[in-house]
Amino acid sequence: MALLPIVAAAGSGSGDLVVGLLIGCVLGVLVGPAFRSWQAYREWADASREVRLADRLLEKMEIDADLDGHVPTDHAVPTAGRTRWQVRR
């Protein structure tokens, strides 16, 4: 693509519009994929950070449960008519 004829066309009345549109399209085609890949990388990095934070929180909760002497069970069910949870035995 020769840039000189495009720039020379800018001397006419609608040349500025044509040059602006062409430069905008070229920049959009070149910058668009780079921006999308950067955005995907940022999302991946943020999601990885959230997963690490969640893992650390779960580890701390397990350590606290062990220190309290609480043995976690899978038999926790809500009692009828109450708002507190009871452990089924």
N, CA, C and O atoms as a printed pandas DataFrame, in Angstrom:
     atom_number atom_name residue_name chain_id  residue_number  x_coord  y_coord  z_coord
0              1         N          MET        A               1    0.852   -1.159    0.000
1              2        CA          MET        A               1    0.000    0.000    0.000
2              3         C          MET        A               1    0.905    1.231    0.000
3              4         O          MET        A               1    1.719    1.418    0.904
4              5         N          ALA        A               2    0.754    2.031   -0.985
5              6        CA          ALA        A               2    1.575    3.235   -1.095
6              7         C          ALA        A               2    0.932    4.351   -0.293
7              8         O          ALA        A               2   -0.251    4.647   -0.459
8              9         N          LEU        A               3    1.707    4.959    0.565
9             10        CA          LEU        A               3    1.195    6.006    1.436
10            11         C          LEU        A               3    1.175    7.368    0.743
11            12         O          LEU        A               3    0.352    8.219    1.079
12            13         N          LEU        A               4    2.066    7.578   -0.215
13            14        CA          LEU        A               4    2.140    8.888   -0.863
14            15         C          LEU        A               4    0.876    9.242   -1.637
15            16         O          LEU        A               4    0.432   10.386   -1.540
16            17         N          PRO        A               5    0.267    8.334   -2.400
17            18        CA          PRO        A               5   -0.981    8.712   -3.065
18            19         C          PRO        A               5   -2.108    9.028   -2.082
19            20         O          PRO        A               5   -2.952    9.885   -2.345
20            21         N          ILE        A               6   -2.109    8.339   -0.967
21            22        CA          ILE        A               6   -3.151    8.603    0.034
22            23         C          ILE        A               6   -2.946    9.992    0.635
23            24         O          ILE        A               6   -3.896   10.757    0.799
24            25         N          VAL        A               7   -1.706   10.301    0.955
25            26        CA          VAL        A               7   -1.414   11.617    1.523
26            27         C          VAL        A               7   -1.662   12.706    0.489
27            28         O          VAL        A               7   -2.125   13.793    0.836
28            29         N          ALA        A               8   -1.359   12.427   -0.781
29            30        CA          ALA        A               8   -1.613   13.409   -1.839
30            31         C          ALA        A               8   -3.108   13.650   -2.011
31            32         O          ALA        A               8   -3.522   14.751   -2.372
32            33         N          ALA        A               9   -3.918   12.626   -1.753
33            34        CA          ALA        A               9   -5.361   12.780   -1.870
34            35         C          ALA        A               9   -5.916   13.667   -0.762
35            36         O          ALA        A               9   -7.042   14.156   -0.857
36            37         N          ALA        A              10   -5.140   13.869    0.269
37            38        CA          ALA        A              10   -5.596   14.699    1.381
38            39         C          ALA        A              10   -5.767   16.153    0.972
39            40         O          ALA        A              10   -6.421   16.915    1.684
40            41         N          GLY        A              11   -5.194   16.556   -0.157
41            42        CA          GLY        A              11   -5.322   17.928   -0.603
42            43         C          GLY        A              11   -6.727   18.252   -1.082
43            44         O          GLY        A              11   -7.127   19.416   -1.050
44            45         N          SER        A              12   -7.475   17.275   -1.518
45            46        CA          SER        A              12   -8.844   17.529   -1.964
46            47         C          SER        A              12   -9.777   17.612   -0.757
47            48         O          SER        A              12   -9.350   17.392    0.376
48            49         N          GLY        A              13  -11.039   17.926   -0.998
49            50        CA          GLY        A              13  -12.006   18.161    0.071
50            51         C          GLY        A              13  -12.261   16.964    0.963
51            52         O          GLY        A              13  -12.231   17.104    2.185
52            53         N          SER        A              14  -12.510   15.793    0.400
53            54        CA          SER        A              14  -12.822   14.623    1.211
54            55         C          SER        A              14  -11.600   13.760    1.457
55            56         O          SER        A              14  -11.716   12.651    1.980
56            57         N          GLY        A              15  -10.438   14.255    1.087
57            58        CA          GLY        A              15   -9.210   13.488    1.283
58            59         C          GLY        A              15   -8.886   13.250    2.732
59            60         O          GLY        A              15   -8.387   12.184    3.093
60            61         N          ASP        A              16   -9.166   14.237    3.576
61            62        CA          ASP        A              16   -8.901   14.065    5.003
62            63         C          ASP        A              16   -9.718   12.908    5.573
63            64         O          ASP        A              16   -9.227   12.126    6.387
64            65         N          LEU        A              17  -10.949   12.814    5.142
65            66        CA          LEU        A              17  -11.808   11.731    5.611
66            67         C          LEU        A              17  -11.265   10.382    5.155
67            68         O          LEU        A              17  -11.208    9.437    5.942
68            69         N          VAL        A              18  -10.867   10.288    3.891
69            70        CA          VAL        A              18  -10.362    9.029    3.349
70            71         C          VAL        A              18   -9.074    8.630    4.052
71            72         O          VAL        A              18   -8.906    7.474    4.440
72            73         N          VAL        A              19   -8.175    9.575    4.214
73            74        CA          VAL        A              19   -6.904    9.281    4.877
74            75         C          VAL        A              19   -7.150    8.860    6.326
75            76         O          VAL        A              19   -6.550    7.898    6.806
76            77         N          GLY        A              20   -8.016    9.569    7.008
77            78        CA          GLY        A              20   -8.326    9.223    8.400
78            79         C          GLY        A              20   -8.928    7.842    8.525
79            80         O          GLY        A              20   -8.566    7.079    9.420
80            81         N          LEU        A              21   -9.852    7.515    7.624
81            82        CA          LEU        A              21  -10.462    6.188    7.661
82            83         C          LEU        A              21   -9.449    5.096    7.368
83            84         O          LEU        A              21   -9.436    4.064    8.039
84            85         N          LEU        A              22   -8.604    5.312    6.375
85            86        CA          LEU        A              22   -7.613    4.298    6.035
86            87         C          LEU        A              22   -6.591    4.106    7.159
87            88         O          LEU        A              22   -6.260    2.974    7.513
88            89         N          ILE        A              23   -6.107    5.184    7.702
89            90        CA          ILE        A              23   -5.149    5.067    8.809
90            91         C          ILE        A              23   -5.815    4.410   10.017
91            92         O          ILE        A              23   -5.196    3.584   10.687
92            93         N          GLY        A              24   -7.049    4.760   10.297
93            94        CA          GLY        A              24   -7.779    4.152   11.407
94            95         C          GLY        A              24   -7.985    2.664   11.211
95            96         O          GLY        A              24   -7.848    1.885   12.154
96            97         N          CYS        A              25   -8.314    2.261    9.983
97            98        CA          CYS        A              25   -8.509    0.830    9.701
98            99         C          CYS        A              25   -7.202    0.067    9.834
99           100         O          CYS        A              25   -7.166   -1.018   10.415
100          101         N          VAL        A              26   -6.130    0.632    9.298
101          102        CA          VAL        A              26   -4.832   -0.040    9.382
102          103         C          VAL        A              26   -4.399   -0.174   10.838
103          104         O          VAL        A              26   -3.950   -1.241   11.258
104          105         N          LEU        A              27   -4.529    0.886   11.597
105          106        CA          LEU        A              27   -4.160    0.816   13.017
106          107         C          LEU        A              27   -5.055   -0.154   13.782
107          108         O          LEU        A              27   -4.582   -0.878   14.658
108          109         N          GLY        A              28   -6.339   -0.170   13.455
109          110        CA          GLY        A              28   -7.249   -1.097   14.106
110          111         C          GLY        A              28   -6.898   -2.547   13.826
111          112         O          GLY        A              28   -6.979   -3.398   14.712
112          113         N          VAL        A              29   -6.509   -2.824   12.589
113          114        CA          VAL        A              29   -6.133   -4.188   12.232
114          115         C          VAL        A              29   -4.828   -4.580   12.916
115          116         O          VAL        A              29   -4.670   -5.731   13.323
116          117         N          LEU        A              30   -3.903   -3.654   13.047
117          118        CA          LEU        A              30   -2.618   -3.964   13.665
118          119         C          LEU        A              30   -2.696   -4.004   15.189
119          120         O          LEU        A              30   -2.107   -4.885   15.816
120          121         N          VAL        A              31   -3.404   -3.074   15.779
121          122        CA          VAL        A              31   -3.436   -2.945   17.239
122          123         C          VAL        A              31   -4.500   -3.851   17.862
123          124         O          VAL        A              31   -4.341   -4.283   19.004
124          125         N          GLY        A              32   -5.567   -4.143   17.144
125          126        CA          GLY        A              32   -6.667   -4.945   17.690
126          127         C          GLY        A              32   -6.231   -6.279   18.271
127          128         O          GLY        A              32   -6.525   -6.546   19.436
128          129         N          PRO        A              33   -5.542   -7.130   17.516
129          130        CA          PRO        A              33   -5.124   -8.419   18.076
130          131         C          PRO        A              33   -4.156   -8.282   19.249
131          132         O          PRO        A              33   -4.219   -9.060   20.201
132          133         N          ALA        A              34   -3.273   -7.309   19.185
133          134        CA          ALA        A              34   -2.341   -7.102   20.302
134          135         C          ALA        A              34   -3.103   -6.691   21.561
135          136         O          ALA        A              34   -2.789   -7.162   22.654
136          137         N          PHE        A              35   -4.092   -5.823   21.419
137          138        CA          PHE        A              35   -4.882   -5.393   22.573
138          139         C          PHE        A              35   -5.685   -6.556   23.147
139          140         O          PHE        A              35   -5.764   -6.718   24.365
140          141         N          ARG        A              36   -6.282   -7.368   22.271
141          142        CA          ARG        A              36   -7.067   -8.506   22.748
142          143         C          ARG        A              36   -6.197   -9.522   23.480
143          144         O          ARG        A              36   -6.611  -10.064   24.504
144          145         N          SER        A              37   -4.995   -9.786   22.967
145          146        CA          SER        A              37   -4.129  -10.741   23.650
146          147         C          SER        A              37   -3.654  -10.179   24.991
147          148         O          SER        A              37   -3.547  -10.924   25.965
148          149         N          TRP        A              38   -3.369   -8.881   25.055
149          150        CA          TRP        A              38   -2.987   -8.264   26.318
150          151         C          TRP        A              38   -4.132   -8.352   27.321
151          152         O          TRP        A              38   -3.917   -8.641   28.498
152          153         N          GLN        A              39   -5.349   -8.102   26.845
153          154        CA          GLN        A              39   -6.516   -8.148   27.718
154          155         C          GLN        A              39   -6.749   -9.573   28.230
155          156         O          GLN        A              39   -7.077   -9.757   29.402
156          157         N          ALA        A              40   -6.585  -10.575   27.374
157          158        CA          ALA        A              40   -6.746  -11.971   27.794
158          159         C          ALA        A              40   -5.686  -12.340   28.832
159          160         O          ALA        A              40   -5.979  -13.040   29.801
160          161         N          TYR        A              41   -4.457  -11.870   28.627
161          162        CA          TYR        A              41   -3.395  -12.149   29.603
162          163         C          TYR        A              41   -3.724  -11.529   30.955
163          164         O          TYR        A              41   -3.530  -12.162   31.993
164          165         N          ARG        A              42   -4.218  -10.299   30.947
165          166        CA          ARG        A              42   -4.573   -9.640   32.210
166          167         C          ARG        A              42   -5.694  -10.387   32.931
167          168         O          ARG        A              42   -5.643  -10.554   34.149
168          169         N          GLU        A              43   -6.700  -10.835   32.188
169          170        CA          GLU        A              43   -7.789  -11.604   32.800
170          171         C          GLU        A              43   -7.255  -12.900   33.397
171          172         O          GLU        A              43   -7.645  -13.291   34.497
172          173         N          TRP        A              44   -6.355  -13.570   32.663
173          174        CA          TRP        A              44   -5.779  -14.818   33.161
174          175         C          TRP        A              44   -4.980  -14.566   34.432
175          176         O          TRP        A              44   -5.077  -15.342   35.382
176          177         N          ALA        A              45   -4.194  -13.496   34.466
177          178        CA          ALA        A              45   -3.392  -13.178   35.643
178          179         C          ALA        A              45   -4.292  -12.861   36.838
179          180         O          ALA        A              45   -4.012  -13.303   37.953
180          181         N          ASP        A              46   -5.358  -12.109   36.622
181          182        CA          ASP        A              46   -6.286  -11.785   37.717
182          183         C          ASP        A              46   -6.982  -13.034   38.235
183          184         O          ASP        A              46   -7.140  -13.203   39.444
184          185         N          ALA        A              47   -7.403  -13.916   37.322
185          186        CA          ALA        A              47   -8.063  -15.154   37.737
186          187         C          ALA        A              47   -7.097  -16.051   38.512
187          188         O          ALA        A              47   -7.492  -16.689   39.488
188          189         N          SER        A              48   -5.845  -16.102   38.087
189          190        CA          SER        A              48   -4.851  -16.906   38.801
190          191         C          SER        A              48   -4.626  -16.358   40.206
191          192         O          SER        A              48   -4.479  -17.117   41.164
192          193         N          ARG        A              49   -4.601  -15.054   40.312
193          194        CA          ARG        A              49   -4.416  -14.438   41.633
194          195         C          ARG        A              49   -5.592  -14.757   42.549
195          196         O          ARG        A              49   -5.397  -15.054   43.727
196          197         N          GLU        A              50   -6.810  -14.699   42.018
197          198        CA          GLU        A              50   -7.982  -15.012   42.828
198          199         C          GLU        A              50   -7.963  -16.467   43.275
199          200         O          GLU        A              50   -8.349  -16.772   44.403
200          201         N          VAL        A              51   -7.520  -17.366   42.407
201          202        CA          VAL        A              51   -7.457  -18.777   42.772
202          203         C          VAL        A              51   -6.432  -18.991   43.875
203          204         O          VAL        A              51   -6.685  -19.744   44.815
204          205         N          ARG        A              52   -5.281  -18.340   43.773
205          206        CA          ARG        A              52   -4.265  -18.464   44.819
206          207         C          ARG        A              52   -4.789  -17.930   46.154
207          208         O          ARG        A              52   -4.541  -18.526   47.202
208          209         N          LEU        A              53   -5.514  -16.807   46.118
209          210        CA          LEU        A              53   -6.079  -16.259   47.353
210          211         C          LEU        A              53   -7.098  -17.210   47.962
211          212         O          LEU        A              53   -7.126  -17.395   49.178
212          213         N          ALA        A              54   -7.931  -17.810   47.130
213          214        CA          ALA        A              54   -8.925  -18.761   47.628
214          215         C          ALA        A              54   -8.241  -19.986   48.233
215          216         O          ALA        A              54   -8.670  -20.479   49.276
216          217         N          ASP        A              55   -7.188  -20.480   47.593
217          218        CA          ASP        A              55   -6.455  -21.621   48.135
218          219         C          ASP        A              55   -5.826  -21.283   49.486
219          220         O          ASP        A              55   -5.872  -22.087   50.417
220          221         N          ARG        A              56   -5.242  -20.095   49.586
221          222        CA          ARG        A              56   -4.651  -19.693   50.860
222          223         C          ARG        A              56   -5.712  -19.570   51.950
223          224         O          ARG        A              56   -5.472  -19.947   53.097
224          225         N          LEU        A              57   -6.883  -19.045   51.595
225          226        CA          LEU        A              57   -7.962  -18.919   52.568
226          227         C          LEU        A              57   -8.424  -20.292   53.053
227          228         O          LEU        A              57   -8.638  -20.488   54.249
228          229         N          LEU        A              58   -8.578  -21.239   52.131
229          230        CA          LEU        A              58   -8.994  -22.582   52.527
230          231         C          LEU        A              58   -7.943  -23.259   53.401
231          232         O          LEU        A              58   -8.289  -23.956   54.355
232          233         N          GLU        A              59   -6.671  -23.063   53.088
233          234        CA          GLU        A              59   -5.607  -23.629   53.925
234          235         C          GLU        A              59   -5.669  -23.048   55.335
235          236         O          GLU        A              59   -5.537  -23.781   56.315
236          237         N          LYS        A              60   -5.871  -21.735   55.441
237          238        CA          LYS        A              60   -5.959  -21.110   56.759
238          239         C          LYS        A              60   -7.168  -21.619   57.525
239          240         O          LYS        A              60   -7.099  -21.820   58.737
240          241         N          MET        A              61   -8.288  -21.830   56.814
241          242        CA          MET        A              61   -9.479  -22.346   57.479
242          243         C          MET        A              61   -9.234  -23.767   57.995
243          244         O          MET        A              61   -9.685  -24.110   59.088
244          245         N          GLU        A              62   -8.533  -24.587   57.229
245          246        CA          GLU        A              62   -8.217  -25.947   57.678
246          247         C          GLU        A              62   -7.287  -25.925   58.880
247          248         O          GLU        A              62   -7.455  -26.711   59.813
248          249         N          ILE        A              63   -6.305  -25.029   58.862
249          250        CA          ILE        A              63   -5.386  -24.918   59.998
250          251         C          ILE        A              63   -6.144  -24.468   61.243
251          252         O          ILE        A              63   -5.926  -25.004   62.329
252          253         N          ASP        A              64   -7.036  -23.482   61.091
253          254        CA          ASP        A              64   -7.827  -23.019   62.234
254          255         C          ASP        A              64   -8.711  -24.130   62.772
255          256         O          ASP        A              64   -8.862  -24.269   63.986
256          257         N          ALA        A              65   -9.298  -24.923   61.882
257          258        CA          ALA        A              65  -10.161  -26.019   62.328
258          259         C          ALA        A              65   -9.347  -27.064   63.093
259          260         O          ALA        A              65   -9.824  -27.616   64.084
260          261         N          ASP        A              66   -8.129  -27.335   62.641
261          262        CA          ASP        A              66   -7.277  -28.290   63.344
262          263         C          ASP        A              66   -6.860  -27.758   64.715
263          264         O          ASP        A              66   -6.784  -28.521   65.678
264          265         N          LEU        A              67   -6.591  -26.457   64.806
265          266        CA          LEU        A              67   -6.191  -25.871   66.078
266          267         C          LEU        A              67   -7.344  -25.859   67.070
267          268         O          LEU        A              67   -7.119  -25.988   68.274
268          269         N          ASP        A              68   -8.559  -25.710   66.597
269          270        CA          ASP        A              68   -9.725  -25.700   67.478
270          271         C          ASP        A              68  -10.110  -27.096   67.929
271          272         O          ASP        A              68  -10.920  -27.244   68.844
272          273         N          GLY        A              69   -9.553  -28.115   67.311
273          274        CA          GLY        A              69   -9.919  -29.480   67.658
274          275         C          GLY        A              69  -11.223  -29.902   67.023
275          276         O          GLY        A              69  -11.774  -30.948   67.365
276          277         N          HIS        A              70  -11.715  -29.110   66.115
277          278        CA          HIS        A              70  -12.972  -29.412   65.436
278          279         C          HIS        A              70  -12.719  -30.413   64.322
279          280         O          HIS        A              70  -11.825  -30.233   63.496
280          281         N          VAL        A              71  -13.519  -31.469   64.311
281          282        CA          VAL        A              71  -13.396  -32.454   63.246
282          283         C          VAL        A              71  -14.504  -32.183   62.238
283          284         O          VAL        A              71  -15.678  -32.362   62.562
284          285         N          PRO        A              72  -14.165  -31.760   61.031
285          286        CA          PRO        A              72  -15.207  -31.462   60.048
286          287         C          PRO        A              72  -15.919  -32.735   59.600
287          288         O          PRO        A              72  -15.294  -33.775   59.393
288          289         N          THR        A              73  -17.225  -32.633   59.455
289          290        CA          THR        A              73  -18.015  -33.772   58.972
290          291         C          THR        A              73  -18.829  -33.330   57.776
291          292         O          THR        A              73  -19.042  -32.141   57.536
292          293         N          ASP        A              74  -19.270  -34.315   57.044
293          294        CA          ASP        A              74  -20.110  -34.021   55.890
294          295         C          ASP        A              74  -21.586  -34.208   56.212
295          296         O          ASP        A              74  -22.421  -34.257   55.309
296          297         N          HIS        A              75  -21.910  -34.313   57.506
297          298        CA          HIS        A              75  -23.280  -34.607   57.894
298          299         C          HIS        A              75  -24.021  -33.398   58.426
299          300         O          HIS        A              75  -25.023  -33.553   59.125
300          301         N          ALA        A              76  -23.559  -32.210   58.117
301          302        CA          ALA        A              76  -24.222  -31.007   58.609
302          303         C          ALA        A              76  -25.490  -30.771   57.806
303          304         O          ALA        A              76  -25.456  -30.672   56.580
304          305         N          VAL        A              77  -26.610  -30.680   58.515
305          306        CA          VAL        A              77  -27.899  -30.429   57.865
306          307         C          VAL        A              77  -28.621  -29.350   58.655
307          308         O          VAL        A              77  -28.432  -29.241   59.866
308          309         N          PRO        A              78  -29.442  -28.553   57.991
309          310        CA          PRO        A              78  -30.200  -27.548   58.744
310          311         C          PRO        A              78  -31.321  -28.226   59.520
311          312         O          PRO        A              78  -31.937  -29.174   59.034
312          313         N          THR        A              79  -31.582  -27.737   60.725
313          314        CA          THR        A              79  -32.681  -28.285   61.509
314          315         C          THR        A              79  -33.969  -27.587   61.107
315          316         O          THR        A              79  -33.962  -26.428   60.694
316          317         N          ALA        A              80  -35.053  -28.296   61.233
317          318        CA          ALA        A              80  -36.343  -27.735   60.838
318          319         C          ALA        A              80  -36.765  -26.661   61.837
319          320         O          ALA        A              80  -36.750  -26.893   63.046
320          321         N          GLY        A              81  -37.141  -25.487   61.331
321          322        CA          GLY        A              81  -37.649  -24.422   62.171
322          323         C          GLY        A              81  -36.582  -23.622   62.889
323          324         O          GLY        A              81  -36.916  -22.692   63.624
324          325         N          ARG        A              82  -35.329  -23.940   62.709
325          326        CA          ARG        A              82  -34.260  -23.194   63.356
326          327         C          ARG        A              82  -33.346  -22.594   62.302
327          328         O          ARG        A              82  -33.298  -23.055   61.161
328          329         N          THR        A              83  -32.624  -21.559   62.704
329          330        CA          THR        A              83  -31.694  -20.934   61.769
330          331         C          THR        A              83  -30.266  -21.427   61.958
331          332         O          THR        A              83  -29.397  -21.133   61.137
332          333         N          ARG        A              84  -30.013  -22.178   63.036
333          334        CA          ARG        A              84  -28.657  -22.669   63.292
334          335         C          ARG        A              84  -28.495  -24.045   62.668
335          336         O          ARG        A              84  -29.467  -24.774   62.467
336          337         N          TRP        A              85  -27.288  -24.374   62.375
337          338        CA          TRP        A              85  -26.969  -25.686   61.808
338          339         C          TRP        A              85  -26.586  -26.646   62.928
339          340         O          TRP        A              85  -25.887  -26.261   63.866
340          341         N          GLN        A              86  -27.036  -27.877   62.834
341          342        CA          GLN        A              86  -26.653  -28.891   63.793
342          343         C          GLN        A              86  -25.974  -30.034   63.064
343          344         O          GLN        A              86  -26.215  -30.260   61.878
344          345         N          VAL        A              87  -25.142  -30.736   63.765
345          346        CA          VAL        A              87  -24.453  -31.876   63.178
346          347         C          VAL        A              87  -25.252  -33.142   63.494
347          348         O          VAL        A              87  -25.536  -33.424   64.658
348          349         N          ARG        A              88  -25.608  -33.892   62.473
349          350        CA          ARG        A              88  -26.349  -35.128   62.642
350          351         C          ARG        A              88  -25.396  -36.187   63.171
351          352         O          ARG        A              88  -24.276  -36.324   62.679
352          353         N          ARG        A              89  -25.841  -36.936   64.174
353          354        CA          ARG        A              89  -24.980  -37.984   64.755
354          355         C          ARG        A              89  -25.569  -39.338   64.529
355          356         O          ARG        A              89  -24.988  -40.340   64.946
